[in-house]
């Protein structure tokens, strides 16, 4: 039996930075990320939101979440005070 993994709704990175986590359809994800390529997820720095395709299997969602969280952390570290709070 596969272990269920519930995605967090938000992640606090400290220093007043909160990353939101949302699931959506692949079509909506493509429009947010401005691409026609197939995507499992994406990091939108304009809204501080990690978007994950709701069609992903639970294990894949977990992988995508951590992958996109790394992008978010890298952006926050690089942008410093410029991040949208």
Backbone as CSV, one residue per row, in Angstrom:
resi,resn,N_x,N_y,N_z,CA_x,CA_y,CA_z,C_x,C_y,C_z
1,UNK,0.830,-1.172,0.000,0.000,0.000,0.000,0.882,1.246,0.000
2,UNK,0.550,2.201,-0.878,1.333,3.427,-0.982,0.989,4.377,0.167
3,UNK,2.029,4.945,0.756,1.833,5.910,1.830,1.270,7.203,1.244
4,UNK,0.249,7.745,1.874,-0.346,8.997,1.436,0.514,10.142,1.939
5,UNK,0.733,11.097,1.078,1.502,12.274,1.445,0.642,13.498,1.200
6,UNK,0.374,14.234,2.230,-0.432,15.454,2.103,0.514,16.639,1.927
7,UNK,0.321,17.349,0.836,1.138,18.530,0.590,0.800,19.629,1.591
8,UNK,1.806,20.374,2.033,1.501,21.528,2.887,0.818,22.603,2.047
9,UNK,0.005,23.440,2.644,-0.640,24.547,1.938,0.297,25.750,1.842
10,UNK,1.256,25.805,2.777,2.248,26.865,2.732,3.478,26.421,3.502
11,UNK,4.603,27.062,3.177,5.872,26.773,3.831,6.480,28.105,4.249
12,UNK,6.776,28.241,5.522,7.417,29.451,6.016,8.923,29.243,5.973
13,UNK,9.611,30.122,5.255,11.071,30.028,5.149,11.774,30.892,6.184
14,UNK,10.989,31.584,6.996,11.580,32.518,7.939,11.806,33.860,7.274
15,UNK,12.231,34.834,8.026,12.499,36.177,7.516,11.280,36.787,6.838
16,UNK,10.079,36.340,7.232,8.851,36.875,6.652,8.486,36.335,5.288
17,UNK,9.157,35.283,4.853,8.897,34.719,3.526,8.023,33.470,3.651
18,UNK,6.871,33.495,2.983,5.979,32.346,2.943,5.799,31.913,1.500
19,UNK,5.940,30.606,1.269,5.725,30.008,-0.043,4.397,29.266,0.021
20,UNK,3.501,29.567,-0.916,2.211,28.897,-0.970,2.302,27.695,-1.894
21,UNK,1.500,26.672,-1.616,1.516,25.441,-2.412,0.089,25.163,-2.860
22,UNK,-0.096,25.019,-4.178,-1.419,24.788,-4.735,-1.357,23.709,-5.807
23,UNK,-2.443,22.972,-5.933,-2.587,22.026,-7.043,-3.542,22.630,-8.057
24,UNK,-3.368,22.238,-9.304,-4.197,22.767,-10.384,-4.171,21.812,-11.564
25,UNK,-4.931,22.119,-12.585,-4.921,21.293,-13.798,-3.659,21.588,-14.605
26,UNK,-3.296,20.657,-15.469,-2.119,20.879,-16.317,-2.335,22.080,-17.236
27,UNK,-3.552,22.263,-17.736,-3.837,23.397,-18.618,-3.615,24.726,-17.887
28,UNK,-4.097,24.818,-16.655,-3.895,26.042,-15.871,-2.421,26.234,-15.547
29,UNK,-1.733,25.152,-15.221,-0.299,25.203,-14.933,0.476,25.740,-16.135
30,UNK,0.134,25.261,-17.325,0.798,25.731,-18.549,0.569,27.225,-18.748
31,UNK,-0.640,27.695,-18.453,-0.916,29.126,-18.635,-0.152,29.963,-17.607
32,UNK,-0.029,29.478,-16.388,0.721,30.196,-15.349,2.203,30.264,-15.708
33,UNK,2.723,29.152,-16.221,4.148,29.056,-16.531,4.477,29.546,-17.943
34,UNK,3.452,29.949,-18.697,3.622,30.485,-20.054,4.384,29.527,-20.965
35,UNK,3.878,28.283,-21.055,4.516,27.282,-21.897,3.470,26.315,-22.443
36,UNK,3.824,25.658,-23.533,2.991,24.577,-24.073,3.583,23.222,-23.722
37,UNK,4.744,23.219,-23.073,5.403,21.973,-22.690,4.636,21.270,-21.578
38,UNK,4.768,19.966,-21.525,4.146,19.187,-20.462,4.875,19.485,-19.149
39,UNK,4.103,19.755,-18.093,4.685,20.104,-16.800,4.027,19.317,-15.682
40,UNK,4.813,18.965,-14.669,4.262,18.379,-13.448,4.109,19.443,-12.368
41,UNK,4.845,20.537,-12.511,4.776,21.593,-11.515,5.577,22.791,-11.947
42,UNK,5.492,23.837,-11.140,6.244,25.045,-11.440,6.273,25.980,-10.245
43,UNK,7.268,26.845,-10.236,7.434,27.864,-9.196,7.123,29.216,-9.820
44,UNK,6.147,29.910,-9.269,5.762,31.230,-9.746,6.230,32.270,-8.738
45,UNK,7.337,32.924,-9.062,7.907,33.890,-8.119,7.072,35.156,-7.998
46,UNK,6.199,35.427,-8.948,5.375,36.633,-8.861,4.294,36.524,-7.790
47,UNK,3.923,35.282,-7.433,2.905,35.074,-6.397,3.418,34.242,-5.223
48,UNK,4.728,33.933,-5.242,5.329,33.073,-4.204,4.569,31.751,-4.070
49,UNK,4.236,31.150,-5.220,3.420,29.937,-5.209,4.081,28.814,-5.985
50,UNK,4.080,27.638,-5.369,4.462,26.407,-6.046,3.171,25.791,-6.558
51,UNK,3.116,25.545,-7.858,1.951,24.919,-8.486,2.285,23.485,-8.860
52,UNK,1.385,22.551,-8.555,1.600,21.136,-8.855,0.386,20.587,-9.590
53,UNK,0.641,19.838,-10.655,-0.438,19.232,-11.442,-1.200,18.244,-10.568
54,UNK,-2.505,18.468,-10.427,-3.339,17.622,-9.583,-3.450,16.189,-10.094
55,UNK,-3.078,15.960,-11.343,-3.148,14.613,-11.912,-1.942,13.750,-11.519
56,UNK,-0.923,14.348,-10.927,0.259,13.583,-10.507,-0.108,12.599,-9.398
57,UNK,0.504,11.436,-9.446,0.341,10.445,-8.372,0.946,11.017,-7.088
58,UNK,0.476,10.560,-5.923,0.980,11.103,-4.650,2.499,11.117,-4.527
59,UNK,3.160,10.039,-4.915,4.622,9.992,-4.805,5.260,11.042,-5.719
60,UNK,4.716,11.203,-6.912,5.229,12.190,-7.859,4.993,13.608,-7.333
61,UNK,3.825,13.843,-6.719,3.540,15.167,-6.141,4.607,15.545,-5.118
62,UNK,4.988,14.583,-4.290,6.014,14.826,-3.275,7.332,15.205,-3.940
63,UNK,7.717,14.481,-4.986,8.956,14.776,-5.697,8.906,16.162,-6.333
64,UNK,7.794,16.478,-6.976,7.635,17.776,-7.629,7.668,18.893,-6.592
65,UNK,6.991,18.692,-5.467,6.978,19.687,-4.400,8.402,20.039,-3.968
66,UNK,9.207,19.034,-3.660,10.577,19.310,-3.192,11.433,19.927,-4.294
67,UNK,11.244,19.490,-5.529,11.979,20.062,-6.655,11.662,21.555,-6.786
68,UNK,10.389,21.903,-6.758,9.987,23.297,-6.900,10.357,24.126,-5.659
69,UNK,10.334,23.501,-4.485,10.746,24.197,-3.268,12.219,24.610,-3.359
70,UNK,13.040,23.782,-3.955,14.451,24.134,-4.151,14.562,25.366,-5.046
71,UNK,13.764,25.418,-6.122,13.760,26.615,-6.974,13.349,27.844,-6.166
72,UNK,12.314,27.689,-5.351,11.823,28.804,-4.539,12.902,29.292,-3.581
73,UNK,13.537,28.374,-2.890,14.585,28.750,-1.936,15.737,29.443,-2.656
74,UNK,16.130,28.919,-3.810,17.205,29.561,-4.578,16.829,30.971,-4.978
75,UNK,15.588,31.171,-5.418,15.145,32.515,-5.793,15.134,33.455,-4.599
76,UNK,14.607,32.999,-3.480,14.548,33.828,-2.276,15.957,34.206,-1.823
77,UNK,16.864,33.245,-1.838,18.248,33.520,-1.416,18.929,34.489,-2.355
78,UNK,18.662,34.387,-3.653,19.304,35.241,-4.653,18.693,36.639,-4.666
79,UNK,17.376,36.729,-4.462,16.690,38.008,-4.566,16.714,38.820,-3.279
80,UNK,16.826,38.101,-2.150,16.859,38.791,-0.866,15.626,39.644,-0.656
81,UNK,15.817,40.931,-0.487,14.717,41.838,-0.157,13.781,42.074,-1.337
82,UNK,14.155,41.643,-2.536,13.306,41.869,-3.709,12.153,40.871,-3.818
83,UNK,12.135,39.840,-2.983,11.085,38.826,-3.065,9.742,39.462,-2.752
84,UNK,8.696,39.001,-3.405,7.347,39.539,-3.209,6.778,39.009,-1.902
85,UNK,6.721,39.832,-0.888,6.218,39.422,0.419,4.784,39.803,0.582
